[in-house]
Amino acid sequence: MLRTLLVALLALTLAACSRGPDQATLEAEVQQRLQQAFGTGVLSLSELDRRGSASDANAPQGEKRLVIYFDSTLKVERDQDFGSWDSPGVASLISALGAGPRGLSGIRNEGNRKGDLLNAHGSLIYRQTDGGWEAVVPQGFKAPPAPETVEPGVGQTREQLLAAMSTALNLAPGGTGAKERDIISDELNRSLNNIQGRLSRLQKGFPLAGGPPAGQYARLAQAMTSLLRPKGLQLTPLTTEGGLDNLRMLRRGDVVLALSQSDMAQMAVNGTGPFAESGPYSGLRALASLYPEMVHVLARADGPVTDMASLRGKRVNLGQPGSASRDTAIAVLAAHGIKPEDLAEAASVDLQQALTAIRDGQLDATLQVIGAPADSIRAASEAMQLRLVPLDEQAIDQLQANRPGTFATRVAAATYPNQTTPVPTLAVSALLLCDATLSASEAKLLTGLLFATDNDWLAAGSIQGEQLSKANARRALAIPLHEGALQALENP
């Protein structure tokens, strides 16, 4: 009986492996996508082993789709820096192959050389047609949930602890409304961050203001923690609302380190924009620029939004209230002559909620400042074709001139599925920030370890971390660099 079952399972496995396109078709598709992303003569496919297939659970109604999994070996045909900010790099490679950050190995900090071999575990989605199988998109990557960045207790999640504290203090008696409970949760959350931050400092650690649990800042903060801990540096990443919240926490002394956008940091130093009421933060210092965060304007490819002007009168998401991304998004609209009141609806949800609403016809577009490729955008491309709307060149020039900490860039071709050409846009730098009170020796140590060439950011789960390099460490800085960081960056 057992033997019969094993034979049947083997037969099913072999049948699954034989479904879909043949080996030659798969190899040709992968090579074509590499060429589309990097041009000719950069990468070649040395070997491809098919690893099975599965039905695509997200296939549109009436379509039969298969996800084809494969392992591949790629040869670098000429010197290439996959961490570059200005040319196709790791983002385009991962998107073209339908891989996750941990599915790619062989990328070298400071650039790969001709003859290097890269290994990638990838996946492509094929649609069955009358003529056979047609490649649709690489499979989107859904990042695993970020682990709790604060450990309140064994068996307790952060939310459970906040609820328990609220009950113990009788802050949310029966009948309390949703707004009251939100206020209580926000204040308790802030207090918990303060406690964790102070405890970390007491234990000679560095509390780090990261971001929302599913965001890129949180994932980068977690990767930093895992890479630097074995080297003797203890970081404690904290869950926060994002870049604006992080700057305020740093100023209050709740944390020692913070992640935020370069344009927001410049406003904080000068006491302008969201920081006008609190005044200049003269003690703010940068340790380094980490990676570019690009303005993404996203709409359905078959929808009414084709350029920035067509956003007027449409339902557009600007991002969550109080976020650094939202402030930049409003400035981008203003540079194109559009005010929030010119929109039919100015929504205030996160990126994942906005993409779902676009898919369901409830929104026409969304603006988001985020590192590329964004996991949620890649995943959403499986369910619908998205258009990455270019910013007008005149508006980009205006923003660069009037908003320090920003710079013109392009979203490289193949960064996202079905994106065949570079898309002009505006970018800011994600900065690692501290206060001037951080000692020069601490700043030098931290910065030096951050840019160590043996840091494997992809293995730690961060695509954005792979873009760190000393060559870009001072890019888009509009605030003072800490003297200790300067020493680390100038040393070989």
C-alpha angles and dihedrals in degrees: 000000000000091000091051090051092050092050090050092050091049091050091051091049092051091047091052091050091051095053121101129015121357124250095265092051092049093049092048091050093051092048090048092052091049090052092047091053101041107016124236124323099022106091132011130189109245099173139359126190118189112226102190139278142252136195113265106245090196095056115134115256112280095020127107111214134175130200108219116202122203145167116223140184117212127195121216105227097188136010110291134176105211090185093060118131094207106047138040109294143147092329092058092043095052093045094046092053098039091238136147122231092260090049093070127070137168097056110138126211110243092023144305125262132225110280096028116136124223125197121210135180104206144166136208129193117225129192121212114238135173088265097049129269127348124195111239109175139327109266113271117243119236108197116223114252111278112251118251105285092206121046106213095172146320110293093004126109121209091253092052091051092050090050091049092050091049092051093046091053092043089234096140109041121177113295095028110147128238094255092053091048090050091054091049092048092049093051094045090047090053091049092050090052090050092052094047092046094051092046091051091051091047088055090051092258132130117242107214124201103222122164146253113334097254097039133106093247091057092048093048091047090051091049091049090051095051094045098045100041094074087052092058100261116122116206124181109201114206129206110242141161092258142263100341092046090048094055091050092048090051092051092049090052093244090128138022097215133032141181120223145139121282094235091052092048090053091052091049092053091050098038095238135130111009089001098054093106095050094045130220118340097212094173095062113119135181123227094188149324106255111185140334120272109202131204106248117197106188132186138153112282089228094044135099097263110091102146139007094270091059091063089079110106093011133116104259133175114222098183137258119325113262094018122131089228092059093052091052092045092055090049090051091052090048091053087057092049095256126127125195089250089059089067124088086227132003104202124198107205135120123268097262092051091047094052090050090051091050090051091050094046095249095115132031100206146349134212119212135167106215143135117267132280097032110201094220092053092050091049093046090054089071092065099039141006110256129204119216101212115217120230117237112261092229091054091048090053091049093050093049090052097046103031112056114209094043130102139182117257143148131240098238119242115272093019084125132024115280091010101130100169137042114267120216115230145140125268141191128198123250102233133202104219138191140164126267088245090072106104120251091239092053092047092048093049094047095046093046093052092045092060097039110138093228094064107118101203095173092055087051089055101253122120090179092054089061088066094064114116137151088236090067098031093106098037118130091001111157095166132063119284115231111254091233091053090049090055091051094047095048094049116088 
